[in-house]
Amino acid sequence: MPAEPIHAESTRPGPDTAGRARPGLRERKKERTRSTIRREAFRLFHEQGYAATTVEQIADAAEISPSTFFRYFPSKEQVVLADDLDPIMIQRFRDQPVELSALEAFRRATLESFEALDPAEFAFERDRATFVATVPELRGVLAMEMDRNVDMIAELVAERSGRTPGDFEVRALAGALIGAAKAVLMDRDPFDPTAIARVIAFLESGMRL
């Protein structure tokens, strides 16, 4: 297939339909390459297993070199663990009205983040979350990822409340939210909005049985 002429699309960002700056051609090409790597990686993971899939196989399927793969992901594990929802979630959380509690702000931010995904993105993120929870080889890095999520939530709660990320109650809230979500959602549908809302409502109620 012949390549599209470079002059057909400007490399400078233009406004999108909402009036915001649109990524330039180079950024869009990089994002397409990144998406292709992840899509082909997960196809191979499902076809032949996570442990049996190599970086070289993923690179070959994505039609890139292994060195290009490593420019996008530092390891095979990070292809799975990279969470593209984090930036969306962080911004949605920061956009919530200040009068809301931290937990209610997280509930709304989570649901709004899901709604911001198109069907293909939603399906990919749901598959990724389920895959992480069921692959034994990822259990170790998953534990580290949970620690990272606690730190991220603590940072956001501290920012919202005027406390520090190391504050006792800030850390307790962050740990409770991540722990409850893992206990309830990892063995079910991790992208079930009703279950997520129920978890947060239960925490907000004081966890009365």
C-alpha positions in Angstrom: 0.0 0.0 0.0 1.6 3.4 -1.0 2.3 5.7 1.8 0.2 8.8 2.2 1.9 12.0 1.1 3.3 14.0 4.0 1.8 17.2 2.8 -1.7 15.7 3.1 -1.7 16.5 6.8 -0.1 19.3 8.8 2.3 18.3 11.6 1.1 21.3 13.6 -1.8 20.7 16.0 -5.2 22.1 15.1 -8.3 22.6 17.1 -10.7 19.7 17.6 -14.4 20.0 17.7 -14.3 21.2 21.3 -11.8 23.9 20.5 -8.9 22.2 22.2 -5.5 21.7 20.6 -5.4 18.5 18.6 -2.1 16.4 18.7 0.1 16.9 15.6 0.8 14.3 13.0 4.0 13.0 14.8 2.2 12.6 18.1 -0.7 10.7 16.4 1.7 8.4 14.6 3.4 7.6 17.9 0.1 6.9 19.5 -0.9 4.6 16.6 2.4 2.7 17.0 1.9 2.4 20.7 -1.7 1.1 20.3 -0.5 -1.4 17.6 2.1 -2.7 20.0 -0.4 -3.3 22.8 -3.1 -4.7 20.4 -0.6 -7.2 18.9 0.9 -8.1 22.3 -2.5 -9.0 23.7 -3.4 -11.0 20.7 -0.3 -13.0 21.1 -0.8 -13.3 24.9 -4.3 -14.8 24.3 -3.1 -17.1 21.5 0.0 -18.6 23.0 0.1 -17.4 26.6 1.9 -14.6 28.4 5.0 -16.5 29.4 5.5 -17.9 25.9 5.3 -14.5 24.2 8.6 -12.7 23.7 9.3 -9.0 23.0 10.8 -10.1 19.6 7.5 -11.7 18.7 5.5 -8.7 19.7 7.8 -6.4 17.7 7.5 -8.6 14.7 3.7 -8.7 14.9 3.6 -4.9 15.2 6.1 -4.5 12.3 8.7 -2.7 14.4 12.1 -3.5 15.7 12.7 -4.7 19.3 14.7 -1.4 19.9 11.6 0.5 18.8 9.5 -1.6 21.2 11.7 -0.5 24.1 11.3 3.1 23.2 7.6 2.7 24.0 7.7 0.2 26.8 10.6 -0.7 29.1 9.5 -4.3 29.4 6.9 -6.8 28.4 5.2 -6.4 31.8 4.7 -2.7 31.2 2.7 -3.5 28.0 0.1 -5.0 30.3 0.4 -2.8 33.3 0.5 0.6 31.5 -2.8 2.2 32.5 -4.0 4.7 29.9 -7.0 5.6 32.2 -4.8 7.2 34.8 -4.4 10.6 33.1 -8.1 10.7 32.3 -9.0 9.7 35.9 -6.7 12.3 37.5 -8.1 15.1 35.4 -11.7 14.1 36.0 -11.0 13.9 39.8 -9.5 17.3 39.8 -12.5 18.7 37.9 -15.0 17.5 40.5 -16.8 20.2 42.7 -14.8 21.0 45.9 -17.8 20.4 48.1 -17.9 16.6 47.3 -16.1 14.2 49.5 -13.0 12.6 48.2 -14.8 9.2 47.8 -17.7 10.8 45.9 -15.3 12.6 43.7 -13.6 9.4 42.9 -16.9 7.7 42.1 -17.9 10.4 39.7 -14.4 10.6 38.2 -14.3 6.8 37.6 -17.7 6.7 35.9 -16.9 9.8 33.8 -13.6 8.2 32.8 -15.3 5.1 31.6 -17.8 7.2 29.6 -14.9 9.0 27.9 -13.7 5.8 26.3 -15.0 4.7 22.9 -16.3 1.1 22.7 -13.0 -0.3 21.5 -11.0 1.4 24.2 -13.4 0.3 26.8 -13.2 -3.3 25.7 -9.4 -3.2 25.6 -9.1 -1.7 29.1 -11.6 -4.3 30.5 -9.7 -7.1 28.9 -6.4 -5.7 30.2 -7.7 -5.5 33.8 -9.1 -9.0 33.6 -5.9 -10.3 32.1 -3.7 -8.7 34.9 -5.8 -10.4 37.6 -5.6 -13.9 36.1 -2.0 -14.3 34.9 0.1 -15.8 37.7 3.3 -14.4 36.2 2.0 -10.9 36.8 1.0 -11.3 40.4 4.3 -9.9 41.7 4.3 -6.8 39.5 0.6 -6.4 40.2 1.4 -5.9 43.9 3.8 -3.2 43.1 1.2 -1.6 40.8 -1.3 -1.6 43.7 1.3 0.3 45.8 1.7 2.8 43.0 -2.1 3.3 42.8 -2.3 3.9 46.6 0.4 6.5 46.2 -1.4 8.2 43.3 -4.7 8.3 45.2 -3.0 9.6 48.3 -1.4 12.4 46.2 -4.8 13.4 44.8 -6.6 13.3 48.1 -3.9 15.3 49.8 -4.1 17.9 47.0 -7.9 18.1 47.4 -7.8 18.2 51.3 -4.8 20.4 51.9 -3.0 17.6 53.7 0.2 15.7 52.9 0.3 12.4 50.9 1.9 10.8 54.0 -0.9 11.9 56.3 -2.3 8.9 58.3 -5.9 9.3 57.3 -5.1 10.2 53.7 -3.1 6.9 53.4 -5.8 5.0 55.1 -8.4 6.2 52.7 -6.3 5.5 49.7 -5.5 2.0 50.9 -9.1 1.3 51.8 -10.3 2.3 48.3 -7.7 0.3 46.4 -8.0 -2.7 48.8 -11.8 -2.8 48.6 -11.8 -2.4 44.8 -9.3 -5.3 44.4 -11.2 -7.6 46.9 -14.6 -7.0 45.1 -13.8 -6.3 41.5 -10.7 -8.4 40.5 -12.7 -11.7 40.5 -15.6 -10.1 38.7 -16.0 -7.5 36.1 -13.4 -4.8 36.9 -15.3 -2.3 34.8 -18.8 -2.8 36.2 -20.0 0.7 37.0 -22.7 -0.6 39.4 -20.2 -2.6 41.4 -17.7 0.3 41.6 -20.4 2.7 42.8 -21.5 0.2 45.4 -17.9 -0.3 46.7 -17.5 3.5 47.1 -20.9 3.9 48.7 -20.1 1.2 51.2 -16.8 2.8 52.2 -18.5 6.2 52.5 -21.2 4.7 54.7 -18.6 3.6 57.2 -18.7 0.0 56.0 -21.7 -0.9 58.1 -22.8 -4.5 57.6 
